[in-house]
């Protein structure tokens, strides 16, 4: 049998781990979106350069 304090500590630790996992997932999603956006902007820039060439 565990005490109330041990249960409370375990719950807080679990909450912190869940929050960290959620933040990690969000950072990964943002990094993926950022990379996609950079690729799209680069492709648009290349197309614009090609149209401007005489």
N, C-alpha and C positions, 0 to 999 in steps of 0.2 A: 504494500500500500504506500502511495506517495502522499506527501503532505500538500496542503493548499499552496504553500510557497513554491515548492518544486513544480507543481502543475502550472502556476502562474509564470514562473521563469521559462518553462518549456514552451508555453503558449507565446510568450514574447519572443523567444528565439525563433520559433516557427514563423511568426509574423515578419520578423526582420528578414529571414531567409526568403520568404515569399515576395516581399517588397524588392529585395535585391534581384531576384530572378525576373520580376516584372520589369524593373529598370534595365536589366541586361537585354531583355527581349526588345524593349522599345528602342534602345540604342542600336541594336542590330537592324531593326526595321528602318530607322532613320538613316543609318549608314548605307543601306541598300538603296533607299529612295534617293539619297544624295548622289550616290554613284551613278544611278540611272539618269538623274538630272544632268550631271556633268557630261555624260556620254551624249545625251540629247543636245545639249548646248554646243558641244564640240562639233557634232554632226551638222547642226544648223550653221555654225560658223564656216565650216568647210564648204557647204552648199553656197553660202553667201559669197565666199571668195571665188568659187568657180563661176558664179554668175557675173561677178565684177571683172573677170579677166576679159581682155579684148579679143 
